[in-house]
């Protein structure tokens, strides 16, 4: 039974309900897509060996999501005993999130296309978080342990997929026999999405207290996994995330311990690039790499053309579209930002951008002040992921891609609720009001 707050009593502390809620959502996001590779389900339009995922299989993840959110909303109301009172900034955040949800439902009704609802559906994750009493905490160590297991599992899956491809020719999704376009996507079997999430996994591995041999092995395999996605956007965004995160962390003086770890991560990646360059030089002596690159680029030409469709649609849009009054129903272009603008309007795009900047700003502040706290590796991974996500959105419609869209919300929840972390009890995080970034803080 959940502890309740009787009138006039001191707040009761509990970590299980909120921890279990977050773990349930992480398990849904991380593991729901496991079926794609073994059952060869995905899209028949992008793979000659895969079939389209049945609608029922797609629907179940949303039913599970609402079951998790609904049950925890009920438990949170029982635990609180009354409706919460929030400061003005909290209500502003609620109104902004509600606007995105209402607009998505409205557009779905106008166009008859469910894709609009799915874009901001996972904002409902915030409801139980807002309702649980402030004294209810969560364990960041339990979440870190959950993410450790995912790293192990997806690393093993990647190795298995490569072995099966080499030995029996088993193709993953987004792969064509006899071509260089054989793209691996980890446990999700989704190269673009997984490339973006590897921007979380790689820093997370590095800053976790693994033994040195285990850390080196996991980093090496997952760096290869990033290259094996063949996601040019994901790889480019990860490189950009390294530069931006290091720049942001060093805008103000950081602790020597933190600085050493950051530079070790940076130098490790530089060494990996040098090794890759030497390997290319060796291969050039035995293969005509220019011819291979030319053929590979020819295979990519169709994908590049698809990305350009977003810009063409943007150039042809009118004022009513920018105001969100005339959605173009153009979601198959590849830019997430242009997709939001052409379908939800400029207000929704500004709201999305403000939320993104606020979350990133708070995440950087958390890292600067808590480099030696338990579970801090999760937040290192988050800041790299956020930059990668923000950059990749220029060329990928991540806002409508599961599970990346859900993981973005979950990471935002962790960042803005650091005051609830049980292992950090007694530490209160508040951003300077002058920065204008504290409107989501609990």
FENURRA-V598667 format. One record per residue. N is the residue number from 0. NEAR is the number of other ideal C-beta (glycine too) atoms within 12 Angstrom. D_LAST is the distance of its C-alpha to the last C-alpha in Angstrom with 1 decimal. Layout:
n & near & d_last
N & NEAR & D_LAST
N & NEAR & D_LAST
//
This chain:
n & near & d_last
0 & 10 & 24.9
1 & 26 & 21.2
2 & 23 & 20.6
3 & 22 & 19.8
4 & 25 & 18.6
5 & 13 & 21.7
6 & 8 & 21.7
7 & 6 & 22.1
8 & 12 & 21.3
9 & 11 & 19.0
10 & 19 & 16.0
11 & 22 & 17.4
12 & 23 & 16.2
13 & 29 & 16.8
14 & 29 & 16.5
15 & 24 & 18.9
16 & 37 & 17.4
17 & 39 & 14.3
18 & 32 & 16.6
19 & 27 & 19.3
20 & 44 & 17.3
21 & 44 & 16.4
22 & 32 & 19.9
23 & 33 & 21.5
24 & 41 & 20.0
25 & 36 & 21.0
26 & 29 & 24.4
27 & 32 & 24.8
28 & 39 & 24.1
29 & 37 & 26.2
30 & 27 & 29.1
31 & 31 & 29.8
32 & 38 & 32.0
33 & 26 & 34.3
34 & 23 & 37.1
35 & 38 & 37.9
36 & 34 & 40.1
37 & 19 & 42.1
38 & 18 & 42.7
39 & 22 & 43.0
40 & 27 & 40.7
41 & 34 & 39.2
42 & 20 & 41.0
43 & 15 & 44.8
44 & 15 & 44.7
45 & 28 & 43.4
46 & 30 & 45.3
47 & 19 & 48.9
48 & 25 & 48.2
49 & 28 & 45.0
50 & 19 & 44.7
51 & 19 & 42.0
52 & 28 & 39.2
53 & 13 & 39.8
54 & 12 & 37.5
55 & 12 & 37.0
56 & 22 & 35.6
57 & 23 & 33.2
58 & 17 & 32.1
59 & 19 & 31.4
60 & 31 & 28.3
61 & 27 & 26.7
62 & 17 & 27.9
63 & 24 & 26.4
64 & 33 & 23.1
65 & 23 & 23.0
66 & 19 & 24.3
67 & 32 & 21.4
68 & 32 & 18.7
69 & 22 & 20.7
70 & 22 & 21.4
71 & 36 & 17.9
72 & 25 & 16.8
73 & 20 & 19.7
74 & 29 & 18.8
75 & 33 & 15.2
76 & 24 & 16.8
77 & 22 & 19.4
78 & 32 & 17.2
79 & 29 & 15.2
80 & 20 & 18.4
81 & 15 & 17.0
82 & 11 & 14.9
83 & 24 & 11.3
84 & 13 & 10.9
85 & 19 & 8.2
86 & 17 & 9.0
87 & 13 & 11.3
88 & 22 & 9.3
89 & 23 & 7.1
90 & 17 & 10.6
91 & 22 & 12.2
92 & 31 & 10.4
93 & 27 & 11.5
94 & 19 & 14.9
95 & 29 & 15.4
96 & 36 & 14.9
97 & 22 & 17.0
98 & 27 & 19.6
99 & 40 & 20.2
100 & 30 & 20.7
101 & 24 & 22.9
102 & 33 & 24.9
103 & 39 & 25.5
104 & 24 & 26.8
105 & 22 & 29.0
106 & 35 & 30.5
107 & 25 & 31.2
108 & 15 & 33.1
109 & 20 & 35.0
110 & 21 & 36.1
111 & 12 & 36.3
112 & 22 & 34.6
113 & 20 & 31.8
114 & 28 & 30.6
115 & 35 & 28.5
116 & 30 & 26.4
117 & 30 & 26.0
118 & 37 & 24.5
119 & 37 & 21.1
120 & 30 & 21.5
121 & 38 & 19.0
122 & 38 & 16.0
123 & 32 & 16.4
124 & 38 & 14.9
125 & 36 & 11.4
126 & 30 & 12.5
127 & 35 & 12.6
128 & 39 & 9.3
129 & 36 & 7.9
130 & 32 & 10.7
131 & 42 & 10.8
132 & 34 & 10.3
133 & 27 & 7.9
134 & 26 & 11.3
135 & 40 & 11.9
136 & 34 & 12.1
137 & 43 & 13.9
138 & 31 & 16.9
139 & 39 & 17.0
140 & 26 & 20.7
141 & 30 & 21.3
142 & 42 & 19.9
143 & 36 & 21.9
144 & 21 & 24.9
145 & 31 & 24.6
146 & 41 & 24.6
147 & 29 & 27.6
148 & 20 & 29.5
149 & 38 & 28.9
150 & 39 & 30.3
151 & 25 & 33.4
152 & 23 & 34.0
153 & 38 & 33.7
154 & 32 & 35.9
155 & 21 & 38.5
156 & 32 & 38.4
157 & 38 & 39.0
158 & 25 & 41.9
159 & 24 & 43.3
160 & 38 & 43.1
161 & 27 & 44.9
162 & 15 & 47.6
163 & 20 & 48.2
164 & 22 & 48.5
165 & 14 & 51.0
166 & 10 & 53.0
167 & 11 & 53.2
168 & 17 & 51.8
169 & 23 & 48.8
170 & 30 & 46.7
171 & 41 & 42.9
172 & 41 & 41.5
173 & 37 & 42.0
174 & 34 & 45.3
175 & 21 & 48.9
176 & 15 & 51.9
177 & 12 & 54.1
178 & 20 & 51.6
179 & 21 & 49.3
180 & 31 & 46.3
181 & 29 & 45.2
182 & 42 & 41.4
183 & 44 & 39.5
184 & 43 & 35.9
185 & 46 & 35.1
186 & 37 & 34.1
187 & 42 & 32.9
188 & 40 & 36.3
189 & 40 & 34.5
190 & 41 & 35.4
191 & 40 & 33.3
192 & 44 & 30.0
193 & 49 & 30.8
194 & 46 & 31.7
195 & 48 & 28.3
196 & 52 & 26.7
197 & 49 & 29.2
198 & 49 & 27.4
199 & 50 & 24.7
200 & 45 & 27.4
201 & 44 & 29.6
202 & 46 & 27.1
203 & 38 & 25.6
204 & 41 & 29.1
205 & 37 & 30.0
206 & 37 & 27.2
207 & 33 & 27.4
208 & 19 & 29.7
209 & 20 & 32.5
210 & 11 & 36.1
211 & 15 & 37.7
212 & 10 & 40.1
213 & 19 & 37.4
214 & 27 & 35.1
215 & 19 & 38.0
216 & 20 & 39.2
217 & 33 & 35.8
218 & 32 & 35.2
219 & 26 & 38.8
220 & 32 & 38.7
221 & 41 & 35.4
222 & 32 & 36.6
223 & 26 & 39.6
224 & 41 & 37.5
225 & 43 & 35.7
226 & 29 & 39.2
227 & 31 & 40.4
228 & 43 & 37.8
229 & 31 & 39.9
230 & 37 & 36.8
231 & 27 & 37.7
232 & 35 & 34.4
233 & 42 & 32.4
234 & 34 & 34.5
235 & 24 & 34.4
236 & 38 & 30.6
237 & 41 & 30.4
238 & 28 & 32.7
239 & 25 & 30.7
240 & 39 & 27.5
241 & 34 & 29.3
242 & 20 & 30.4
243 & 25 & 27.1
244 & 41 & 24.9
245 & 31 & 27.6
246 & 18 & 27.9
247 & 25 & 24.1
248 & 34 & 24.0
249 & 20 & 27.2
250 & 15 & 26.3
251 & 15 & 25.4
252 & 11 & 27.2
253 & 26 & 26.0
254 & 20 & 27.1
255 & 12 & 30.5
256 & 16 & 29.5
257 & 29 & 26.9
258 & 20 & 29.5
259 & 16 & 32.1
260 & 28 & 30.2
261 & 31 & 29.3
262 & 20 & 32.9
263 & 22 & 34.2
264 & 33 & 32.2
265 & 27 & 33.6
266 & 17 & 37.1
267 & 26 & 37.0
268 & 32 & 36.4
269 & 17 & 39.1
270 & 18 & 41.5
271 & 28 & 40.7
272 & 20 & 41.6
273 & 14 & 44.8
274 & 18 & 45.8
275 & 20 & 45.2
276 & 14 & 47.4
277 & 14 & 50.1
278 & 18 & 50.1
279 & 19 & 50.5
280 & 14 & 53.4
281 & 13 & 55.0
282 & 16 & 54.6
283 & 16 & 56.1
284 & 11 & 59.3
285 & 11 & 59.6
286 & 15 & 58.1
287 & 12 & 58.1
288 & 18 & 54.4
289 & 13 & 55.0
290 & 13 & 56.5
291 & 18 & 53.7
292 & 17 & 51.0
293 & 14 & 53.0
294 & 18 & 53.2
295 & 20 & 49.5
296 & 18 & 48.5
297 & 17 & 50.9
298 & 22 & 49.0
299 & 23 & 45.7
300 & 15 & 47.2
301 & 17 & 46.3
302 & 26 & 42.6
303 & 18 & 42.6
304 & 15 & 44.2
305 & 22 & 41.5
306 & 28 & 38.8
307 & 19 & 40.8
308 & 26 & 40.7
309 & 33 & 37.2
310 & 24 & 38.6
311 & 19 & 41.6
312 & 27 & 39.4
313 & 25 & 37.4
314 & 16 & 40.6
315 & 16 & 41.9
316 & 28 & 38.9
317 & 16 & 39.2
318 & 11 & 37.1
319 & 14 & 36.2
320 & 28 & 34.8
321 & 25 & 32.6
322 & 20 & 31.3
323 & 31 & 30.4
324 & 21 & 33.3
325 & 20 & 35.7
326 & 35 & 34.2
327 & 34 & 36.7
328 & 22 & 36.0
329 & 31 & 36.3
330 & 32 & 34.0
331 & 22 & 36.6
332 & 33 & 36.5
333 & 34 & 34.6
334 & 34 & 32.1
335 & 40 & 28.6
336 & 32 & 27.9
337 & 36 & 31.2
338 & 42 & 30.6
339 & 44 & 27.4
340 & 34 & 29.3
341 & 40 & 32.4
342 & 48 & 30.8
343 & 46 & 27.6
344 & 31 & 28.5
345 & 25 & 27.4
346 & 22 & 24.3
347 & 37 & 22.9
348 & 31 & 23.8
349 & 21 & 22.1
350 & 32 & 18.8
351 & 39 & 19.1
352 & 23 & 19.9
353 & 24 & 17.1
354 & 38 & 14.5
355 & 34 & 16.8
356 & 25 & 17.1
357 & 31 & 13.4
358 & 40 & 12.9
359 & 38 & 16.2
360 & 31 & 15.5
361 & 40 & 12.5
362 & 43 & 14.6
363 & 37 & 17.5
364 & 31 & 15.7
365 & 38 & 14.8
366 & 41 & 18.4
367 & 30 & 19.9
368 & 26 & 18.5
369 & 32 & 18.6
370 & 26 & 21.8
371 & 22 & 23.2
372 & 30 & 20.4
373 & 24 & 21.1
374 & 35 & 20.2
375 & 37 & 19.8
376 & 37 & 22.4
377 & 47 & 19.9
378 & 45 & 18.0
379 & 42 & 21.4
380 & 44 & 22.3
381 & 44 & 19.2
382 & 42 & 19.9
383 & 48 & 23.5
384 & 44 & 22.7
385 & 45 & 20.5
386 & 38 & 23.4
387 & 48 & 25.9
388 & 48 & 24.2
389 & 33 & 24.0
390 & 34 & 27.7
391 & 43 & 28.9
392 & 36 & 27.6
393 & 25 & 30.4
394 & 36 & 32.9
395 & 40 & 31.3
396 & 38 & 29.6
397 & 44 & 26.8
398 & 44 & 24.5
399 & 34 & 26.9
400 & 35 & 27.8
401 & 36 & 26.7
402 & 40 & 25.3
403 & 40 & 24.1
404 & 39 & 22.0
405 & 42 & 20.2
406 & 41 & 19.8
407 & 42 & 18.2
408 & 42 & 15.4
409 & 42 & 15.2
410 & 47 & 15.1
411 & 37 & 12.3
412 & 43 & 10.3
413 & 45 & 11.4
414 & 41 & 10.8
415 & 40 & 7.1
416 & 37 & 6.5
417 & 40 & 9.2
418 & 28 & 8.0
419 & 37 & 9.1
420 & 38 & 12.4
421 & 28 & 15.1
422 & 25 & 17.6
423 & 29 & 15.5
424 & 19 & 14.8
425 & 13 & 14.7
426 & 21 & 13.3
427 & 18 & 10.3
428 & 32 & 9.6
429 & 23 & 9.3
430 & 30 & 11.4
431 & 13 & 14.2
432 & 13 & 13.9
433 & 8 & 17.4
434 & 17 & 16.4
435 & 17 & 14.6
436 & 28 & 12.2
437 & 27 & 8.8
438 & 31 & 8.5
439 & 41 & 6.4
440 & 35 & 3.8
441 & 35 & 0.0
//
